[in-house]
Amino acid sequence: MALRNIVKFGDDILRKKCREVTVFDDKLWVLLDDMYETMQSASGVGLAAPQVGILRRVCVIDVGEGPIELINPVITSIRGKQRAVEGCLSAPGQWGYVTRPAKVKVTAQNRYGKEVKYEGTELLARAFCHEIDHLNGVIFTDLADEMVENEE
Ligand code: CO
């Protein structure tokens, strides 16, 4: 495994729509492993492939409940609302309030191409939305209604 360079806000790559993954091979597995290691090393709870310069529909999430790998994820259901402070590994030091669904259901594929389903509330629901937004070129500052001062 290897750490990958995280693309920062302002880079055009974060504004592109990612393509579906059609080949579930060892190249994808290396990408997933590298992304997970990169995310952990940066103390993040989620990372999307465009953040490491890859325009494919891939993200990794770990909100402290174990690793989740999402390939070609689709949000199938949302319920309620939550508003909380959010950040992004592509925007060190930037934080803002974003309103997200309180509960989110996601269908995706795992690294072998098998269908997987997840359900999340609180931080996990937020992470699903934030990372899937990245696959469509959307970043959290597009949605934030209020930015907060950096305390780091
Ligand atoms: Co992000």
Backbone and ligand atoms as CSV (ligand in chain L), in Angstrom:
chain,resi,resn,atom,element,x,y,z
A,1,MET,N,N,0.846,-1.190,0.000
A,1,MET,CA,C,0.000,0.000,0.000
A,1,MET,C,C,0.884,1.243,0.000
A,2,ALA,N,N,0.285,2.300,-0.418
A,2,ALA,CA,C,1.038,3.547,-0.511
A,2,ALA,C,C,0.120,4.732,-0.266
A,3,LEU,N,N,0.698,5.779,0.304
A,3,LEU,CA,C,-0.068,7.000,0.488
A,3,LEU,C,C,-0.158,7.733,-0.841
A,4,ARG,N,N,-1.332,8.258,-1.142
A,4,ARG,CA,C,-1.502,9.053,-2.351
A,4,ARG,C,C,-1.632,10.524,-1.965
A,5,ASN,N,N,-1.312,11.361,-2.932
A,5,ASN,CA,C,-1.397,12.791,-2.732
A,5,ASN,C,C,-2.862,13.238,-2.772
A,6,ILE,N,N,-3.294,14.021,-1.815
A,6,ILE,CA,C,-4.690,14.484,-1.791
A,6,ILE,C,C,-4.814,15.816,-2.531
A,7,VAL,N,N,-5.675,15.815,-3.542
A,7,VAL,CA,C,-5.961,17.008,-4.336
A,7,VAL,C,C,-6.705,18.020,-3.460
A,8,LYS,N,N,-6.356,19.284,-3.592
A,8,LYS,CA,C,-6.988,20.323,-2.768
A,8,LYS,C,C,-8.043,21.114,-3.550
A,9,PHE,N,N,-8.956,21.743,-2.784
A,9,PHE,CA,C,-10.001,22.598,-3.388
A,9,PHE,C,C,-9.332,23.603,-4.324
A,10,GLY,N,N,-9.982,23.851,-5.436
A,10,GLY,CA,C,-9.418,24.769,-6.425
A,10,GLY,C,C,-8.932,24.002,-7.636
A,11,ASP,N,N,-8.632,22.706,-7.433
A,11,ASP,CA,C,-8.204,21.854,-8.549
A,11,ASP,C,C,-9.446,21.411,-9.339
A,12,ASP,N,N,-9.387,21.583,-10.652
A,12,ASP,CA,C,-10.521,21.252,-11.539
A,12,ASP,C,C,-10.990,19.810,-11.411
A,13,ILE,N,N,-10.085,18.919,-11.034
A,13,ILE,CA,C,-10.436,17.498,-10.985
A,13,ILE,C,C,-11.569,17.247,-9.993
A,14,LEU,N,N,-11.662,18.089,-8.976
A,14,LEU,CA,C,-12.721,17.924,-7.965
A,14,LEU,C,C,-14.084,18.366,-8.489
A,15,ARG,N,N,-14.115,18.950,-9.674
A,15,ARG,CA,C,-15.366,19.446,-10.269
A,15,ARG,C,C,-15.888,18.552,-11.385
A,16,LYS,N,N,-15.163,17.465,-11.661
A,16,LYS,CA,C,-15.565,16.565,-12.745
A,16,LYS,C,C,-16.504,15.476,-12.218
A,17,LYS,N,N,-17.341,14.977,-13.131
A,17,LYS,CA,C,-18.197,13.854,-12.788
A,17,LYS,C,C,-17.405,12.567,-13.043
A,18,CYS,N,N,-17.399,11.683,-12.072
A,18,CYS,CA,C,-16.608,10.453,-12.191
A,18,CYS,C,C,-17.338,9.392,-13.000
A,19,ARG,N,N,-16.570,8.545,-13.630
A,19,ARG,CA,C,-17.131,7.448,-14.436
A,19,ARG,C,C,-17.353,6.200,-13.572
A,20,GLU,N,N,-18.303,5.397,-14.010
A,20,GLU,CA,C,-18.580,4.118,-13.341
A,20,GLU,C,C,-17.356,3.204,-13.406
A,21,VAL,N,N,-17.224,2.372,-12.398
A,21,VAL,CA,C,-16.220,1.310,-12.422
A,21,VAL,C,C,-16.841,0.093,-13.107
A,22,THR,N,N,-16.139,-0.461,-14.080
A,22,THR,CA,C,-16.656,-1.650,-14.778
A,22,THR,C,C,-15.724,-2.847,-14.606
A,23,VAL,N,N,-14.495,-2.572,-14.217
A,23,VAL,CA,C,-13.512,-3.651,-14.061
A,23,VAL,C,C,-13.082,-3.730,-12.595
A,24,PHE,N,N,-13.313,-4.894,-12.005
A,24,PHE,CA,C,-13.006,-5.087,-10.582
A,24,PHE,C,C,-11.739,-5.927,-10.463
A,25,ASP,N,N,-10.624,-5.281,-10.735
A,25,ASP,CA,C,-9.353,-6.020,-10.794
A,25,ASP,C,C,-8.393,-5.549,-9.706
A,26,ASP,N,N,-7.184,-6.072,-9.770
A,26,ASP,CA,C,-6.221,-5.746,-8.716
A,26,ASP,C,C,-5.831,-4.271,-8.729
A,27,LYS,N,N,-5.991,-3.616,-9.862
A,27,LYS,CA,C,-5.704,-2.179,-9.914
A,27,LYS,C,C,-6.707,-1.415,-9.044
A,28,LEU,N,N,-7.964,-1.836,-9.095
A,28,LEU,CA,C,-8.998,-1.234,-8.251
A,28,LEU,C,C,-8.702,-1.516,-6.776
A,29,TRP,N,N,-8.285,-2.740,-6.484
A,29,TRP,CA,C,-8.019,-3.110,-5.090
A,29,TRP,C,C,-6.849,-2.301,-4.518
A,30,VAL,N,N,-5.829,-2.075,-5.336
A,30,VAL,CA,C,-4.697,-1.249,-4.895
A,30,VAL,C,C,-5.188,0.177,-4.626
A,31,LEU,N,N,-6.039,0.681,-5.531
A,31,LEU,CA,C,-6.591,2.029,-5.332
A,31,LEU,C,C,-7.347,2.098,-4.011
A,32,LEU,N,N,-8.212,1.111,-3.748
A,32,LEU,CA,C,-9.001,1.093,-2.514
A,32,LEU,C,C,-8.095,1.027,-1.289
A,33,ASP,N,N,-7.100,0.178,-1.339
A,33,ASP,CA,C,-6.180,0.042,-0.205
A,33,ASP,C,C,-5.400,1.340,0.024
A,34,ASP,N,N,-4.940,1.925,-1.061
A,34,ASP,CA,C,-4.195,3.193,-0.957
A,34,ASP,C,C,-5.086,4.309,-0.424
A,35,MET,N,N,-6.320,4.344,-0.915
A,35,MET,CA,C,-7.240,5.392,-0.458
A,35,MET,C,C,-7.527,5.247,1.026
A,36,TYR,N,N,-7.724,4.017,1.478
A,36,TYR,CA,C,-8.009,3.795,2.898
A,36,TYR,C,C,-6.823,4.227,3.758
A,37,GLU,N,N,-5.618,3.841,3.314
A,37,GLU,CA,C,-4.415,4.204,4.060
A,37,GLU,C,C,-4.220,5.726,4.074
A,38,THR,N,N,-4.477,6.340,2.935
A,38,THR,CA,C,-4.326,7.803,2.821
A,38,THR,C,C,-5.319,8.517,3.738
A,39,MET,N,N,-6.551,8.022,3.751
A,39,MET,CA,C,-7.596,8.607,4.598
A,39,MET,C,C,-7.224,8.486,6.073
A,40,GLN,N,N,-6.790,7.285,6.473
A,40,GLN,CA,C,-6.434,7.048,7.874
A,40,GLN,C,C,-5.247,7.909,8.286
A,41,SER,N,N,-4.286,7.990,7.393
A,41,SER,CA,C,-3.085,8.750,7.690
A,41,SER,C,C,-3.397,10.233,7.873
A,42,ALA,N,N,-4.456,10.700,7.192
A,42,ALA,CA,C,-4.851,12.105,7.291
A,42,ALA,C,C,-5.942,12.298,8.349
A,43,SER,N,N,-6.253,11.241,9.103
A,43,SER,CA,C,-7.282,11.283,10.149
A,43,SER,C,C,-8.651,11.699,9.618
A,44,GLY,N,N,-8.970,11.232,8.417
A,44,GLY,CA,C,-10.282,11.525,7.836
A,44,GLY,C,C,-11.251,10.388,8.063
A,45,VAL,N,N,-12.526,10.655,7.805
A,45,VAL,CA,C,-13.544,9.609,7.927
A,45,VAL,C,C,-14.086,9.176,6.563
A,46,GLY,N,N,-13.590,9.821,5.501
A,46,GLY,CA,C,-14.023,9.443,4.160
A,46,GLY,C,C,-13.099,10.038,3.119
A,47,LEU,N,N,-13.021,9.350,1.991
A,47,LEU,CA,C,-12.188,9.855,0.891
A,47,LEU,C,C,-12.769,9.316,-0.414
A,48,ALA,N,N,-12.844,10.184,-1.405
A,48,ALA,CA,C,-13.385,9.794,-2.707
A,48,ALA,C,C,-12.255,9.802,-3.749
A,49,ALA,N,N,-12.398,8.936,-4.759
A,49,ALA,CA,C,-11.312,8.756,-5.729
A,49,ALA,C,C,-10.837,10.049,-6.393
A,50,PRO,N,N,-11.744,10.987,-6.750
A,50,PRO,CA,C,-11.223,12.212,-7.373
A,50,PRO,C,C,-10.260,12.973,-6.460
A,51,GLN,N,N,-10.373,12.764,-5.160
A,51,GLN,CA,C,-9.462,13.433,-4.226
A,51,GLN,C,C,-8.038,12.906,-4.326
A,52,VAL,N,N,-7.874,11.744,-4.964
A,52,VAL,CA,C,-6.512,11.258,-5.236
A,52,VAL,C,C,-6.278,11.250,-6.746
A,53,GLY,N,N,-7.081,12.041,-7.450
A,53,GLY,CA,C,-6.840,12.260,-8.870
A,53,GLY,C,C,-7.402,11.206,-9.810
A,54,ILE,N,N,-8.299,10.358,-9.284
A,54,ILE,CA,C,-8.855,9.277,-10.098
A,54,ILE,C,C,-10.345,9.541,-10.322
A,55,LEU,N,N,-10.753,9.708,-11.583
A,55,LEU,CA,C,-12.151,10.053,-11.880
A,55,LEU,C,C,-13.014,8.808,-12.052
A,56,ARG,N,N,-13.077,8.032,-10.987
A,56,ARG,CA,C,-13.919,6.829,-10.962
A,56,ARG,C,C,-14.828,6.884,-9.753
A,57,ARG,N,N,-15.975,6.165,-9.842
A,57,ARG,CA,C,-16.963,6.224,-8.770
A,57,ARG,C,C,-16.599,5.255,-7.634
A,58,VAL,N,N,-15.643,5.700,-6.830
A,58,VAL,CA,C,-15.088,4.890,-5.740
A,58,VAL,C,C,-14.934,5.781,-4.511
A,59,CYS,N,N,-15.395,5.312,-3.356
A,59,CYS,CA,C,-15.048,6.004,-2.124
A,59,CYS,C,C,-14.847,5.034,-0.977
A,60,VAL,N,N,-14.115,5.501,0.007
A,60,VAL,CA,C,-13.897,4.733,1.228
A,60,VAL,C,C,-14.340,5.595,2.407
A,61,ILE,N,N,-14.887,4.924,3.394
A,61,ILE,CA,C,-15.420,5.602,4.577
A,61,ILE,C,C,-15.061,4.770,5.804
A,62,ASP,N,N,-14.715,5.464,6.883
A,62,ASP,CA,C,-14.602,4.786,8.175
A,62,ASP,C,C,-14.891,5.816,9.259
A,63,VAL,N,N,-16.081,5.714,9.837
A,63,VAL,CA,C,-16.446,6.671,10.889
A,63,VAL,C,C,-16.193,6.067,12.273
A,64,GLY,N,N,-15.358,5.019,12.301
A,64,GLY,CA,C,-15.039,4.386,13.568
A,64,GLY,C,C,-15.781,3.077,13.772
A,65,GLU,N,N,-16.506,2.679,12.716
A,65,GLU,CA,C,-17.265,1.416,12.788
A,65,GLU,C,C,-16.708,0.398,11.807
A,66,GLY,N,N,-15.486,0.630,11.329
A,66,GLY,CA,C,-14.865,-0.271,10.369
A,66,GLY,C,C,-14.941,0.276,8.958
A,67,PRO,N,N,-14.063,-0.233,8.093
A,67,PRO,CA,C,-13.980,0.286,6.726
A,67,PRO,C,C,-15.204,-0.054,5.874
A,68,ILE,N,N,-15.620,0.914,5.071
A,68,ILE,CA,C,-16.682,0.707,4.092
A,68,ILE,C,C,-16.119,1.119,2.736
A,69,GLU,N,N,-16.237,0.237,1.767
A,69,GLU,CA,C,-15.809,0.544,0.405
A,69,GLU,C,C,-17.049,0.653,-0.470
A,70,LEU,N,N,-17.183,1.753,-1.170
A,70,LEU,CA,C,-18.334,1.974,-2.033
A,70,LEU,C,C,-17.860,2.140,-3.469
A,71,ILE,N,N,-18.344,1.274,-4.341
A,71,ILE,CA,C,-18.042,1.384,-5.760
A,71,ILE,C,C,-19.366,1.560,-6.495
A,72,ASN,N,N,-19.428,2.564,-7.339
A,72,ASN,CA,C,-20.662,2.934,-8.053
A,72,ASN,C,C,-21.837,3.115,-7.094
A,73,PRO,N,N,-21.649,3.850,-6.004
A,73,PRO,CA,C,-22.717,3.979,-5.010
A,73,PRO,C,C,-23.879,4.829,-5.504
A,74,VAL,N,N,-25.070,4.456,-5.037
A,74,VAL,CA,C,-26.290,5.206,-5.335
A,74,VAL,C,C,-27.060,5.360,-4.026
A,75,ILE,N,N,-27.489,6.575,-3.734
A,75,ILE,CA,C,-28.350,6.799,-2.571
A,75,ILE,C,C,-29.759,6.405,-2.978
A,76,THR,N,N,-30.338,5.449,-2.251
A,76,THR,CA,C,-31.651,4.926,-2.630
A,76,THR,C,C,-32.764,5.482,-1.761
A,77,SER,N,N,-32.414,6.060,-0.617
A,77,SER,CA,C,-33.443,6.589,0.267
A,77,SER,C,C,-32.832,7.602,1.232
A,78,ILE,N,N,-33.539,8.680,1.462
A,78,ILE,CA,C,-33.104,9.641,2.475
A,78,ILE,C,C,-34.296,9.968,3.360
A,79,ARG,N,N,-33.981,10.293,4.623
A,79,ARG,CA,C,-35.053,10.643,5.546
A,79,ARG,C,C,-34.565,11.689,6.544
A,80,GLY,N,N,-35.387,12.644,6.840
A,80,GLY,CA,C,-35.083,13.628,7.872
A,80,GLY,C,C,-33.972,14.582,7.486
A,81,LYS,N,N,-33.546,15.348,8.462
A,81,LYS,CA,C,-32.495,16.337,8.244
A,81,LYS,C,C,-31.591,16.411,9.454
A,82,GLN,N,N,-30.314,16.743,9.220
A,82,GLN,CA,C,-29.382,17.050,10.297
A,82,GLN,C,C,-28.488,18.178,9.794
A,83,ARG,N,N,-28.131,19.082,10.688
A,83,ARG,CA,C,-27.227,20.163,10.324
A,83,ARG,C,C,-26.039,20.109,11.270
A,84,ALA,N,N,-24.837,20.011,10.709
A,84,ALA,CA,C,-23.645,19.927,11.551
A,84,ALA,C,C,-22.444,20.462,10.787
A,85,VAL,N,N,-21.350,20.617,11.519
A,85,VAL,CA,C,-20.118,21.125,10.920
A,85,VAL,C,C,-19.428,20.002,10.159
A,86,GLU,N,N,-18.973,20.327,8.977
A,86,GLU,CA,C,-18.348,19.361,8.085
A,86,GLU,C,C,-17.022,19.925,7.572
A,87,GLY,N,N,-16.105,19.016,7.291
A,87,GLY,CA,C,-14.849,19.416,6.675
A,87,GLY,C,C,-14.508,18.436,5.585
A,88,CYS,N,N,-13.333,18.594,4.990
A,88,CYS,CA,C,-12.937,17.739,3.868
A,88,CYS,C,C,-11.423,17.663,3.830
A,89,LEU,N,N,-10.894,16.481,3.556
A,89,LEU,CA,C,-9.433,16.324,3.493
A,89,LEU,C,C,-8.832,17.160,2.357
A,90,SER,N,N,-9.662,17.581,1.404
A,90,SER,CA,C,-9.178,18.429,0.314
A,90,SER,C,C,-9.204,19.908,0.679
A,91,ALA,N,N,-9.655,20.211,1.903
A,91,ALA,CA,C,-9.748,21.606,2.327
A,91,ALA,C,C,-9.308,21.747,3.776
A,92,PRO,N,N,-8.021,21.512,4.028
A,92,PRO,CA,C,-7.551,21.575,5.414
A,92,PRO,C,C,-7.872,22.940,6.037
A,93,GLY,N,N,-8.431,22.897,7.248
A,93,GLY,CA,C,-8.691,24.143,7.954
A,93,GLY,C,C,-10.010,24.801,7.608
A,94,GLN,N,N,-10.752,24.244,6.652
A,94,GLN,CA,C,-12.058,24.833,6.324
A,94,GLN,C,C,-13.162,23.962,6.898
A,95,TRP,N,N,-14.094,24.620,7.576
A,95,TRP,CA,C,-15.210,23.919,8.193
A,95,TRP,C,C,-16.477,24.719,7.977
A,96,GLY,N,N,-17.569,24.036,7.775
A,96,GLY,CA,C,-18.812,24.763,7.579
A,96,GLY,C,C,-20.019,23.914,7.928
A,97,TYR,N,N,-21.125,24.576,8.213
A,97,TYR,CA,C,-22.379,23.897,8.539
A,97,TYR,C,C,-23.073,23.451,7.256
A,98,VAL,N,N,-23.362,22.164,7.189
A,98,VAL,CA,C,-24.072,21.608,6.041
A,98,VAL,C,C,-25.281,20.829,6.552
A,99,THR,N,N,-26.406,21.028,5.898
A,99,THR,CA,C,-27.608,20.253,6.218
A,99,THR,C,C,-27.637,19.018,5.329
A,100,ARG,N,N,-27.764,17.886,5.964
A,100,ARG,CA,C,-27.780,16.591,5.261
A,100,ARG,C,C,-28.984,15.786,5.738
A,101,PRO,N,N,-29.326,14.727,5.032
A,101,PRO,CA,C,-30.384,13.844,5.545
A,101,PRO,C,C,-29.945,13.188,6.858
A,102,ALA,N,N,-30.913,12.922,7.736
A,102,ALA,CA,C,-30.621,12.273,9.012
A,102,ALA,C,C,-30.318,10.796,8.819
A,103,LYS,N,N,-30.965,10.216,7.793
A,103,LYS,CA,C,-30.794,8.784,7.548
A,103,LYS,C,C,-30.678,8.549,6.041
A,104,VAL,N,N,-29.717,7.740,5.669
A,104,VAL,CA,C,-29.429,7.514,4.252
A,104,VAL,C,C,-29.249,6.024,3.992
A,105,LYS,N,N,-29.855,5.547,2.911
A,105,LYS,CA,C,-29.594,4.180,2.455
A,105,LYS,C,C,-28.832,4.242,1.149
A,106,VAL,N,N,-27.824,3.367,1.036
A,106,VAL,CA,C,-26.951,3.358,-0.131
A,106,VAL,C,C,-26.850,1.940,-0.679
A,107,THR,N,N,-26.924,1.837,-1.988
A,107,THR,CA,C,-26.605,0.579,-2.657
A,107,THR,C,C,-25.352,0.816,-3.481
A,108,ALA,N,N,-24.419,-0.125,-3.403
A,108,ALA,CA,C,-23.161,0.031,-4.125
A,108,ALA,C,C,-22.655,-1.357,-4.508
A,109,GLN,N,N,-21.430,-1.394,-5.000
A,109,GLN,CA,C,-20.761,-2.677,-5.222
A,109,GLN,C,C,-19.527,-2.730,-4.339
A,110,ASN,N,N,-19.144,-3.925,-3.959
A,110,ASN,CA,C,-17.903,-4.066,-3.215
A,110,ASN,C,C,-16.755,-4.295,-4.208
A,111,ARG,N,N,-15.556,-4.551,-3.689
A,111,ARG,CA,C,-14.371,-4.639,-4.563
A,111,ARG,C,C,-14.417,-5.840,-5.512
A,112,TYR,N,N,-15.349,-6.742,-5.266
A,112,TYR,CA,C,-15.481,-7.901,-6.166
A,112,TYR,C,C,-16.645,-7.735,-7.142
A,113,GLY,N,N,-17.328,-6.580,-7.057
A,113,GLY,CA,C,-18.433,-6.314,-7.970
A,113,GLY,C,C,-19.781,-6.778,-7.447
A,114,LYS,N,N,-19.758,-7.292,-6.213
A,114,LYS,CA,C,-21.005,-7.790,-5.613
A,114,LYS,C,C,-21.805,-6.628,-5.020
A,115,GLU,N,N,-23.142,-6.698,-5.164
A,115,GLU,CA,C,-23.985,-5.630,-4.619
A,115,GLU,C,C,-23.961,-5.634,-3.097
A,116,VAL,N,N,-23.818,-4.428,-2.533
A,116,VAL,CA,C,-23.846,-4.276,-1.076
A,116,VAL,C,C,-24.786,-3.129,-0.735
A,117,LYS,N,N,-25.416,-3.238,0.434
A,117,LYS,CA,C,-26.327,-2.185,0.880
A,117,LYS,C,C,-25.912,-1.713,2.261
A,118,TYR,N,N,-26.003,-0.406,2.467
A,118,TYR,CA,C,-25.676,0.180,3.760
A,118,TYR,C,C,-26.760,1.156,4.162
A,119,GLU,N,N,-26.833,1.350,5.471
A,119,GLU,CA,C,-27.763,2.306,6.018
A,119,GLU,C,C,-26.988,3.099,7.053
A,120,GLY,N,N,-27.136,4.402,7.048
A,120,GLY,CA,C,-26.381,5.194,8.018
A,120,GLY,C,C,-27.197,6.331,8.575
A,121,THR,N,N,-26.889,6.670,9.838
A,121,THR,CA,C,-27.459,7.864,10.457
A,121,THR,C,C,-26.284,8.700,10.954
A,122,GLU,N,N,-26.589,9.891,11.413
A,122,GLU,CA,C,-25.585,10.776,12.004
A,122,GLU,C,C,-24.364,10.929,11.110
A,123,LEU,N,N,-23.160,10.683,11.676
A,123,LEU,CA,C,-21.935,10.929,10.903
A,123,LEU,C,C,-21.840,10.036,9.659
A,124,LEU,N,N,-22.313,8.807,9.777
A,124,LEU,CA,C,-22.218,7.906,8.624
A,124,LEU,C,C,-23.117,8.381,7.471
A,125,ALA,N,N,-24.313,8.852,7.799
A,125,ALA,CA,C,-25.209,9.397,6.766
A,125,ALA,C,C,-24.556,10.591,6.089
A,126,ARG,N,N,-23.933,11.425,6.897
A,126,ARG,CA,C,-23.227,12.602,6.391
A,126,ARG,C,C,-22.074,12.184,5.475
A,127,ALA,N,N,-21.314,11.189,5.916
A,127,ALA,CA,C,-20.167,10.732,5.121
A,127,ALA,C,C,-20.625,10.149,3.778
A,128,PHE,N,N,-21.699,9.372,3.788
A,128,PHE,CA,C,-22.222,8.834,2.515
A,128,PHE,C,C,-22.516,9.989,1.551
A,129,CYS,N,N,-23.234,10.981,2.035
A,129,CYS,CA,C,-23.626,12.104,1.168
A,129,CYS,C,C,-22.411,12.889,0.686
A,130,HIS,N,N,-21.503,13.180,1.613
A,130,HIS,CA,C,-20.322,13.987,1.285
A,130,HIS,C,C,-19.453,13.287,0.230
A,131,GLU,N,N,-19.197,11.999,0.439
A,131,GLU,CA,C,-18.307,11.280,-0.487
A,131,GLU,C,C,-18.972,11.058,-1.846
A,132,ILE,N,N,-20.273,10.750,-1.843
A,132,ILE,CA,C,-20.960,10.534,-3.123
A,132,ILE,C,C,-21.061,11.861,-3.890
A,133,ASP,N,N,-21.226,12.971,-3.173
A,133,ASP,CA,C,-21.179,14.287,-3.825
A,133,ASP,C,C,-19.871,14.469,-4.598
A,134,HIS,N,N,-18.758,14.038,-3.989
A,134,HIS,CA,C,-17.448,14.183,-4.652
A,134,HIS,C,C,-17.448,13.505,-6.027
A,135,LEU,N,N,-18.176,12.404,-6.145
A,135,LEU,CA,C,-18.180,11.658,-7.417
A,135,LEU,C,C,-18.919,12.424,-8.509
A,136,ASN,N,N,-19.696,13.435,-8.062
A,136,ASN,CA,C,-20.446,14.265,-9.010
A,136,ASN,C,C,-19.890,15.683,-9.099
A,137,GLY,N,N,-18.682,15.865,-8.568
A,137,GLY,CA,C,-18.043,17.179,-8.667
A,137,GLY,C,C,-18.567,18.214,-7.689
A,138,VAL,N,N,-19.268,17.740,-6.656
A,138,VAL,CA,C,-19.829,18.659,-5.657
A,138,VAL,C,C,-18.976,18.625,-4.387
A,139,ILE,N,N,-18.623,19.786,-3.867
A,139,ILE,CA,C,-17.849,19.852,-2.627
A,139,ILE,C,C,-18.676,20.543,-1.539
A,140,PHE,N,N,-18.296,20.280,-0.284
A,140,PHE,CA,C,-19.199,20.681,0.807
A,140,PHE,C,C,-19.399,22.184,0.893
A,141,THR,N,N,-18.424,22.946,0.428
A,141,THR,CA,C,-18.578,24.408,0.503
A,141,THR,C,C,-19.675,24.896,-0.450
A,142,ASP,N,N,-20.055,24.066,-1.430
A,142,ASP,CA,C,-21.192,24.411,-2.301
A,142,ASP,C,C,-22.492,24.426,-1.497
A,143,LEU,N,N,-22.523,23.606,-0.449
A,143,LEU,CA,C,-23.757,23.369,0.288
A,143,LEU,C,C,-23.772,24.043,1.658
A,144,ALA,N,N,-22.611,24.465,2.135
A,144,ALA,CA,C,-22.517,25.026,3.486
A,144,ALA,C,C,-23.278,26.347,3.554
A,145,ASP,N,N,-24.077,26.512,4.623
A,145,ASP,CA,C,-24.811,27.766,4.759
A,145,ASP,C,C,-24.062,28.731,5.669
A,146,GLU,N,N,-23.008,28.224,6.325
A,146,GLU,CA,C,-22.230,29.088,7.206
A,146,GLU,C,C,-20.859,28.439,7.409
A,147,MET,N,N,-19.801,29.192,7.175
A,147,MET,CA,C,-18.456,28.655,7.420
A,147,MET,C,C,-18.040,29.040,8.840
A,148,VAL,N,N,-17.192,28.219,9.455
A,148,VAL,CA,C,-16.743,28.531,10.807
A,148,VAL,C,C,-15.245,28.783,10.814
A,149,GLU,N,N,-14.800,29.541,11.821
A,149,GLU,CA,C,-13.391,29.879,11.921
A,149,GLU,C,C,-12.562,28.638,12.246
A,150,ASN,N,N,-11.422,28.572,11.630
A,150,ASN,CA,C,-10.491,27.481,11.890
A,150,ASN,C,C,-9.831,27.670,13.250
A,151,GLU,N,N,-9.886,26.612,14.059
A,151,GLU,CA,C,-9.273,26.709,15.388
A,151,GLU,C,C,-7.953,25.957,15.468
A,152,GLU,N,N,-7.503,25.406,14.352
A,152,GLU,CA,C,-6.249,24.645,14.357
A,152,GLU,C,C,-5.058,25.597,14.265
L,1,CO,CO,CO,-14.489,15.691,0.971
